[in-house]
Every structure is written in structure tokens, then in C-alpha cells.
Amino acid sequence: MDPFAALFAHVTPRARTFFTGNLCQTAQFTDEGHLHLLKGGALTVAQAGQVDLQLNEPTLLFFPRGRVHSFTVNPDRGADLVCATVELGGAEGNPIGQGLPELVVLPLASHPALAPVCDLLVGEAFSERGGRQAAVDRLIDYLLILIVRHVVESGRVATGVLAGLADPRLAKALTAMHEAPKKSWTLEDLAGIAGMSRTRFAEHFRTRIGQTPIDYLTVWRMTVARQLLAKGKPVKSVALQVGYQSPAAFSRVFSRVTGQAPRKFDVVRDRSG
């Protein structure tokens, strides 16, 4: 069982590089998700309401949900950086974006598994070879998976879906929902997969995830539905793929959970065509 396979299949993170080089002046970053790789030099990271963070060694910084921050450097040396914006869809119910800490700081010396990927990333970022941008973007996508894996395996989050995936029993139930959102899951079904009693499962799930199992299933279905609608799938087809026989019933739930009508995506698609 791969607890990440279905999760990443339906909610693929998107990362795009916007800076590679030596930063020699103060830089301000907006409230988007950001991934920064400090390869050389020193860096002071400032955030409103937080103590400044001093970095003096190669480090990976990840702001998953968008947090305004700034970098200050020694102008004589500067800092060698690769910077990318990251879209995890946290505002749309993406469980990956919602489950990560506000900031993940990973010194490469303490996380040797990251070093080879970061070396490849820097090599591509500072090269002039063909396909450079595409290669950098793909490597950053891979780094995102490694970061999520690290967060789950290290137990750094206490609640949310990533905390649930770190729990061997809940991971089985969550993976089942992620792999088959159209199935008419019952509380008894999910408790059986987790190997727990119905009452104990419901209590443990809510404590760890922060939602009831059925509420989480509903949000997950709408997350998958949003991805399918964005790809141009018709509402009737999407409704069936996430477990609703009636497009009207699906539309009501989708609007309640996301705050948007599914037909909005048809309008956007028609205009773009």
C-alpha cells in the first residue's frame, strides 16, 4: 500500500521556478506558496510576528500555503538561491496543503536524502543547457514529494490528513477513500479496513484528522471533482466519478463545500475555447 499514490494522483502540486542566481539585495516575497533552496552564502529570513531566522548553510525552505516573507543578505557576498512558487491548492481543500506546517526548514547536512536532488537542481538552474527550465521545474516537483514524505515520517504534524497517513490504521482507511472516491463508503466499511471498532475508529479519526470520516470523504470527493472539472470533464461525468448518481445532488454538495457552482468551470472552458 502506497499512501501517497492516490493522493498525488488527484492533487498534483505545481511548482514554477522564478529566480536562480546570486541574490545581492533585500527581497520581498508575496503570500504565495514558495520553495527556496539556499546553496551558498548567508540569509536572514523575516516574517511578521516571528523571530528572524538566520541561515548559514545549504538549506531548503518551504512555505506551503503562502506567507509573506523577506530575505536579507550580505551585499558583498549575496546568497546563491533557487526560488520557485508552489501551488498546493490549500484554499481549495487540498489535503496536502492543509496538512503541512506553515514553514518547513530542512538543512541539507541533516537530511542527506535531499542532497542529491538539490545538487541536480542547482546544476540545472545555473546551466545554460536546453530544457533547463523544464528540468528545474520537474526536480522541484520531486522535492515537494520528498518534503511531504519527510513531514509524514517524522511525525511533525499532529492533526490533518498527513498526520492520519502517519498512523498505520488510519492510513489504510484514508488510502481506500483516496483510491476509490466513487465508492459508497460507510463508517462500518472504513472501520473494518482500519481494523478498529466503529466507535473507536470514528473517535480516533476525528481526533487525528479534525473531521468525521464521512465529512472528510465528502471534501475529498469535491477536491477530486474540482480537478476533473478543471480538465474539462462534464458535470454529469464528474458526478458519477465521485459517487453521485444525480448531477443535481452533486452540484448542491460541490457548491456547499467549495463555495462555487460546478457549472462555473463549463463557462470558463467555453470562453477559453
N, C-alpha and C positions, 0 to 999 in steps of 0.2 A: 504493500500500500504506500503510495506516494501522496502525502497530504497536501503537497503544493501543486501537483499536476493540474487538477481541475481548477484550482483557484487561479493560477496564472493563465490557464487556457481561456478563461472567461473575462478576466480583468487584467489585460496586459499593460504593464507600466509603459509609459512613453518618456524617453529622455532625449534631449537635443543639446548638443554642445554649443556654447556661445562665446567661450573665451579659452584660448590656450596660449600661454606665454608667460612673460615676467610682468607681474603687477608691481608698479612702482609708485602708486599713489593710493589714497583712500578710495574705497569703492563701496557703494551702497547697493543692496540687493532688495528687490521688492518682495511682496508677500506671495510668492510662488514657491513651489517645491524646488529645492536646489540640492545638487550634489557637487561637492568641491573636493578635489584632490590636491593637497599641498605636497609638492615633490621636493622643494628646496627653499631655504630661507626661513624667516620667522614671520608669524602672523598674529595679530590681535583681533579676536572676534568679539564684536559688541552686539548686544541685543537689549532692547528696552526692558528694564526691570530685572535684568540678570547681571551677575558678576562677569566682567570681561574674561574671555578665555584666551590664554597665551599658548601658542603652539610653536615649538622649536624643532620639530622633527617631522618626517613624512607622515601625513595623517589624512584619513578620509573623513569628510564631514557630510552629514546627510540631514537636511531639513525636509521631512516628507510632506508636510501639509502647508507649507508656505508660512514663513515667519520673517519679518523684516530684520535684516542684519547688515552689518558693515564690517569691512576688513581695513585694518591699518597696518602699514608695513614700514620698514626702514627704507627710505627713498634711495639710499646709496646701494643697497643690496636688492631690494624688492623681494618678491616671493614668486616662485615658479608654480603655476597653477593650471589645472584643467577644471573648467566650470561648466555645468550643464543645468538646464531647467528640467524638472521632473514632474510629470503628471500622473498621479496615482488615483485620481477620481475620488478623493476622500469626501468631498462635498456631495458626491452623488451616491454615497453609500458603499463605496468600495471598501471591503473589509481589510485590505492590506493597508490602505492609507489611514484608516481609523485605528488600526491596531498598533502602529508604530509609535515610539516616543517622539516628543517634539523635536529632539535633536539626538542624532547618533554620532558619537565621536569614536573613531577606530584608528589608533596609532598603528602603523603598519608593522612596527617592530613587535607588537604584542599580538598581531593577527597575521601570521606568516602565510596563511592560505590566500590572503588578498594580494600579497606582494607580486606574484607572477602576473596577475591580471592587470594590476596597476602599472607594472613595468611595460606591458604591451600597450596599455592605454597611453602612457607618456611617449613611448616610441612612435606611435601613430600620430599623436597630437602634435608633436614637434617635427614631423616629417613633411615632405612635400610630395609624397607619392600619390599616385592615382587611387581614388576610393578612400582617401584619408578620412573624410567626414563620416562616411557610412560605417567604416571600421570603428571609429571612435564611438559613434552612437550605439553600435551593437555591443561593444565592450562595456559601455555604461549600463546597458540593459542587463547584461550578465552580472555586473557588480551589484545591481539592485537585488537580484535573486540571492546573491551571497549575503548581502546585508540582512535581508528578511530571514534567511536561514539562520544566521548568527543570532538575531534577536530571539527567535523561537527557541533555539537550542540552549541559549544562555539563560532563559527564563527571565528576561529583562522586563517583560510586561506581565502585569498581574491580572488584567481583565481584557476582554475583547477576543476576537476570533484567533489572533496569533497566540494568545495565552491558552485558548482552547486546543489549538493544534499541538501545543507542548504537553498536553495531558493525553496519555495513551488511550484512555477510554473515550473521552470526548472527541479526540481526533478521528476515531472510527465513524462516529455519527456525523460529524461535520463533513468528512470526506464523502460520505454517502450522499449527503444533501448537495454538495458541490458537484458531484459527478452525475446526479440524476435529479435536477430541479423539477422535472415534469412529473415525477412520481408522487402519488398521493400519500405522502408520509404521515404516519400517525405517531403520537407520543410513544405508544407501545412498540412500534417498529424501531424507532430510534433508540429507545432504552434497551431493546434486545440486542441491537448492533453494538451498543456500548457495553453490554454485559452487566447492566445495572437494573435495579427495580425501577418501575415507572416513577415513583415518588422521589427516590434518591436521585435519579437521573435529572428530573425536572429541576430539583433544588440545586444540584451541583452545576448544571448547565447555566441556570440564571445567575448564580453567584460568580461563575468564572467568565461567562460571555457578556453578561449585563442585559440579556434579553431572554424571553422564553424560547424554547426550541422552535415553536411554530411561528413566533414573530420573526426570529432570525431567518427561517426558511422563506417567509414572505419577502423580507428585504433582499435576500439573496436572489430570489426569483426576479425581482424587479431590477436588480443590478445586471443580471444576465439579459433580461428583456431590453434594457437600455442599450446594451452593447449590440444586440441584434437589430434593434430599430435604427441605430446609428449606421449600421451596414446596409440599410435599405430594405430590410425584411418587412413584409406587410404585417399589419397588426394581427390579423386572424392567424397567420402562421406563427407569429411570436407567442401569442396567447397559448396555442397548443404546445409549443416547445417548453413553456414554463408551467404547464399543468392546469390550464384553464380551458374548459370546453367552450365557454362563452366569451367572445371578444368584449362584450359589454361588461361582464364581471371583471375581466382582466383590466379593462380601461379604468374602472372605478378604483380598483386597488392600486394600479400604477399611479393614478393622479393623486391618491391619498398619500402614498409613500414618497413619491418624488416631487410632488407639487406641480407637475406638468402633465398635460394630456399626451398620450402616445401619438395622437394624430399630428402633433406638432412636428414630429420627425418626418411625416409624409410631406408636409408643406415645405420644410427645408429641402428635402430631396427633390421635390418637383421644381423648386426655384433654381437649385443648382444644376438641374438637368437642362 
